[in-house]
Amino acid sequence: MFDKLTSGVQDAFKFVTGKSQITEKNIADAVDVIKTALLEADVNLRVVRRFVNSTIEEAQGAKVLRAVDPGQQFVKIVHDKLVAFLGGGDQDVVLKNPDTVSVILMLGLQGSGKTTSSAKLALRLKKAGRTPLLVACDLVRPAAVEQLSVLGVQINIPVYKEDGAKDSSVVFKNALSWAKKNMINTIVVDTTGRMQIDEVMMDELARLKKAANPDELLLVADSMTGQSACDIAKTFDEKIGLTGVVLTKFDSDTRGGAALSLKTVTGKPLKFVGTGEKPEDFELFHPERFAGRILGMGDVVSLVEKAQEVIDQKEAAELQKKIEKETVTLEDWLAQLRAIKKMGSIQSMLDMIPGMQGQVNEKDIDKADFKKQEVILSSMTKKERANYLIIGPSRRARIARGSGTSVAEVARLIKQFEKTRSMMKKMSKFSKNPAAMQAALCAR
């Protein structure tokens, strides 16, 4: 994600890092590289100019030039500027007390991911303790109502719909009555969309807004459209009024222009990002963490949060004990493989590790090998996974037939497991003795 932008920013830091003192020329050269990187990332020109001017102004201050480590100070200035331009602190939805009904209108053009994002947000709210209801008010796009209904079943959240309905305001009023009768405290409304902004759509949305009196009006925009997403957000805000923006396809955005421009261009915060196709792939936008990713500092906090969602803490503690005693089994390995799959793409996880962004391309990651390992492990009996030493020639042949692989591949997996288990034990010891780890690294 944003590898080119990250690479450009890191190139800029070469002008100032490692120097006992930095000059105005060093700063100018570094900022010029950052400027080019931002423009190539399709960041709004006005935003780039503001960013460049404010960075130069602060970086050329006396405090920076006299700092003990001016290079690090410059990096901090760029980081803080990025955070400010991205919108400052985290911006979650603001809802009423759970005893009353809160309403969220999801706005956007057709193809932006509005219906899917409505379901994803409802699932997020459900996990946060709310009782959400999805309301199908996109009465224009063919199959929009059916799509929302299918998504509702997948995430086990009720969907209010009216077959053959023509007026979204009437549908909403009926949905609100139904919600009050059924102890619903949060309504997420999938509103009408068009291929482009027109007066008919805006008039309908204005009527729906008046009927719903929403707590949040969130525009769903495709991050891949870059500055166009900002222009669409600006128009919606002027015509309807927005409280925030949701960017979809965030995991596929290689530039980042929309995310970096939105707050400055529209004055509205980026609240959520869609990071994949699964209902769970919907995250609160954290400006601080995103800035860290751009600067190549990673995002360990988000990585840990992802792990906590799929890994049971008790099981993790038990696994740690097994690692220390070198008693990890193939059953444990299979469980970890499945947990990693739930966390998302390998590439997205690598990008969260400091220094790893852009270092490994997803094309270089053999996804088929991960799948093959899972199939081989699944073809073993529980007894075999509990004690791999009993897997002799005849058992290997049976496992190979059952998994559609070869005996050699089964043998290779077992050998890899033995090496991994031994390495995990060593790493576990080192984690408790940093000095020993340093000595081992120096001896390499």
N, C-alpha and C positions, 0 to 999 in steps of 0.2 A: 504494500500500500504506500503510494507516494514516494517510491524509491528514488525517482529522479530529483524530486524536490529535496529529499533528505540528502542525497549525494551532493547537490548544489550548495546547500547550507553548510555541509561539512567541509566542502572545498573552500568556502569563504573563511571558515575558522582557522584555516592553515596560515592565513595572513597575520593572525594575532596570537595564536596559542604558542606557548613555549618561549615567549619574549619577556624580558625583564621590564621593558617599557614599550608601549605602542604609540605610534604617532598618528597624526591626522590622516596621513597618506595610507597607513595600514588600515585604518578604519574605513576610509573612502574605498579602497580596493576591495575590502571584505564586503561592504554594503553593496557595492556594484555587482558582485557575484550573486549575492542574495536577491538583488533586484531582478537580475536575469532569470534566476531560478523561479521566482514568484510569477513573472510574466509567462514563462514557459508552462507553469502550472495552471494557467488560465485564470489567475487572480485578477479581479477588477483593477483597471489602471489607477483609478482614484485611490483605491485601497493600498496599492503598491506604493504610490507616492507618499501617502500618509505614513505608512510603515517605515519607509526609507528615511524620510525627513525626521521623524520622531526618534528613530534609532541613532542617526548621526548626531542629533542635538544632545541626546543623553550620553552617548558614548564619548563625545568630545569634551565632556565636563571634566573639571580638575580632579574630582574624586576618582575617576577612572584612570586617568593618566598617572596618578600617584599611588595607585593601588599596589598591594604586594604582588598580586597575580592579575594583571590587567587582562590577560587572555581569558581567564575564567570569568572575570567580571563582564567582559563583552558577551560571552556566551549566555550569562544570566540575563543581561539586558535584552538580548534577542529572544530568549525564552519568555521573559515577562511580557514583551511586546506581542509575541504570538498569542499568549494567553488572553491578553486584553482585546486583541482583534478578533479572537474566536468567541468572545462573549463573557470573559471573566469567570465567575463561579458557576457551578452546576445549576441547571434550570429544569427541575422536575415539574410535572403538572401540579397546579394549585386547585384543590378540590374542596368542597364543603365538608362539614362534619358528616361522618358516616350515617348519622340518623336522618339526613335529608338526601335528596337525589341531586347528584352532580351530573352535568352534561358536557360532553366533549364532541365538537363537530370536527370531522376530518374532511379537509378540503383538498382539491387538487384536480389536475387534468387527467384524462384517460391515459393509462399506460404508466402512470407515475408510481403505482404500487399502493394506491390509496386503500383499496379493499383489504389487501393482505396486511397492511400496516394497522388497520383498524382492529383486526383480529389479534395481531401481535401485541398491540397496546392493551387490549382487553385481557389477554393472558397475563401480561406483566402486572396489571392492576389486581387481578385475581390472586396472584402470588403474594402481593403486598397486603392482602387481607380485605380487599373490596369485593363486592358482589356485583359484577358487571353484566350488562345486557348490550348485545350488538343490535343495532337497528338498521335495516336495509332501506335507505332513502335514496339510493342511486337508481332511479327509475328510468334512466335513459340508456345506459349501456346494456346491451343484450347479455344475459347470463350473470349480471352483477349480483342480483339477489340470490341466485342459486350458488354462486361462488362463496358468498358470505355464509350461506347456510351450511355448506360443506365444511368450511373452516370452523364454524361454530361447533359442529359435531366433533371435529378433530381435537379441539381444545376443551371440549365439554363446557361450553358457555352458551346460554340460550340466545336465540336470534329472533327478533320480532320482524315479521314481514307480512305484507298484504298483497296477495296475488291480484294483478290487474289494477293496482293503485295508480293514480295519475298525479296526485298532489302530495309532495313530500311533507308539507306542513301538517296535513291531516294525519299522515302515517305517524309522524312524530308525536302528535297529541295523543293518539290512541296508544302508542308505545309507552308514553309517560304514565298514562292511567294504568296500563298493565304492570308497569314497573312498581308503582306504588302498592298495588295489590299483592305483588309477589316478593316484597322485601328486597327490591333491587335498590342499590344506592349510587350506582354509577352507570350512565348511559353513554355508549360510544356510537356515534352516528356516522355511517358511511354515506356521504352526500353525493349528489349528482356531479358528473364530470363531463367534459367535452374534449374534443381533440385540440381545441384552442379556446382561448378566452373570448366569450361573446356576451352580449347584453342579456340574452335569454337566460343563460346560466347564472349570471350575476344577479338578475332579478329574482330568480327562484331561490338562490342562496340567501339573499337579503330577507326574503319572506320567511325562510326556515330559521334564520338567525333570530328574527323578531319573535317567532313562535317558541323557540327553544330557550332563549335567553341563556346561552351557554357560558360555562365557566372557562372553557378553553376553546380557542379556534386554531387548530393546527393545520398548517399547509403541508401536504406530502409532496415532495419534489424529488426528481431523479438526480442524484449527485453527478451522474455521468454527463449531464447536459451543461455542466460548468456554470458560466456566467448567466446562461439562460434561466437557470433555476432561481438566481437572484432577481432577475427581471420579472419572472412570474410571481415571486413572493412579494415584490414591491407593488405589483398591480393588484393582487388579491388584498393586500393590506390597505391600499387606498380605497378599494371598492367595498370590501366587506369588513376589514379589520382583523388582524391576526394577533395571537398571543405567543406564537412560536412556530418553529419549522421542524419537520421530520425529513431527513435525507435518506432515501433508499439506495440500494446497491453500493453502499459505502465501502464494502469489502472489495469491490471491483473498480473503484475509482482510483486511477493511477496518477491523477494530477492534484486534486484537492482544491481547485479554484472556488467551488461553491462554498465549501466549509469555511474557507478563509475570508470570503467576501461577504457572506450573508449578514453578519451582525452590523458591519459598517454601512452596507448598502441599504438594508431594510430597517435597521434599528431593532429587529426582533431576534431573540435568541434561538440558536439551534438546540433543540431539546432532546431529540432522539435520533438514532441512526439504525438503519436496517443493515445487518451484517451477514446475511445469508438467507437461504430459502426456508429454513425450519421456523416454526412458530416462536421458538425461544431465541432466535437470532435478532433480537431487538434490544438495544442498549441505551441507557441514559448517556448523553454526550458529556464528556468530561474535558473541558478546554485544557486543563493542566496536563492531563495524561496525553492528550492528542499532541500538544506542543512537544512533550517529551519524545514521542514517536518520531516527529518531524526532525528533531535534533539528534536522532539516533540513540536516545537514552533509554528506549524501550518503554514498557508499561507493565511492570511486574505486578502492580496492584490488580489490574484487570485480569492478568493471567491467573493470579491466585484466586480471584473471585470466580472465574470460570471453573477452576479446579474444584472449588468448594461446592459448586452447584451439582457436580457429578460424582464427587468422591466422598464417601461417608467418612467422617472424622475418626470414628471408632475403628473402621477397617484400615484407615491410613496408619493409625497407631500400631495396629497389629502387624501390618506389613513392615513397618519400621523395625519392629522386634525381630521379625523373620529375616530381614536383611542383615541385621547385626549378627544373627546366629547362623547365617547362610542356610536357611531352611525354606527359602522361597521356592514355591512349586510352579509347575506349568499352569496350574489352575489360577494362581495369582497373576501370572503373566497374561493369561487370556483376559482376566478381569481388567487389567490395566490397559490392554489394547482397546477394549470396548469403551473404557472411560475416556481415552484420548479421542476416539471417534466422536463422542458426544460433545467434546469441547470445541469442535469446529475444525477448520482446515489446519494442517501442519504449518502451512505458510503463515497464517494469521498468528499462530502461537509463537513461531520463530521471531516474527516482527515485534513481539512484546518483550523479547529478551534483549537487554542492553547490548548494543554493538552488533546484533545479528540482522537488523533490518537491511535488506538488499544484499546480504552476504550469500544467501541460499535462495535460488529460484525454485518455485514450486515444480517447475518442469524437471528439475534435477532430483526431486523426491519421488522415489519409487512407491507410489500408492498401491500398485498391484502387489508389491511384496508384503505390505501390511495386511492386505486382504487375504493373501495366500497363507500367511502365518495364522490368521484367525481360522481359516478353513481347516488347516492341518490340525490345529489345537482342538477344534470342535469335533474332529473325526476320532480323537482319542477317547478312551473311556475315562471316567472320573478316577479310577484306580491308577491308570497310566499317568494322568496329569498330576496326581498326588505323589507319585514316585516314578520319575522318568527312567530310573535305572532298570526297571523291569521291561523296558521297551527293547526287546531283542530283534533279530532279523525278521522273524515271522510277523511280529506285531508291526514293525516298520512297513512291511509289505502291505499289510491290511490297512494301515492308516493311509498309505500312499494311494491305494485303490479307492478308499472311501473319500479322499479329498481331491481326487483327480490330479494328483501330483506324482512325483517320482520318489523312490526310496532315498535317492541322494539328497533330495530337497528336505525330506523328513529328517535325515541324519544331520543336515546342515543346520536346521532349526534347533535341534537338541544341542549341538555343539555351540551355537550362538548363545543359547540360554545358559549353558554352563559358564561361558566367558562373562556374560552379563551379570550373572549372579555373583561371581567372584569380584567383579569390578564394583558392584554396588556395595559389597561388604567393605572394600577398601575405602570407597568414598564416604561411607558412613563413619568409619574411624577417623578419617581426615576432618570431617565436619566438626568433630569434638576436639580436634587438635590442629588448629590452624598452622602452628609452627611446623608440624610434621608434613602438612600439605605443601607449605612453601619449600621445605627441604626436598620433597619429592619432585616438585616442579623444577627446582634448580638442578637436580641431578639428571634431568632428561637430556 
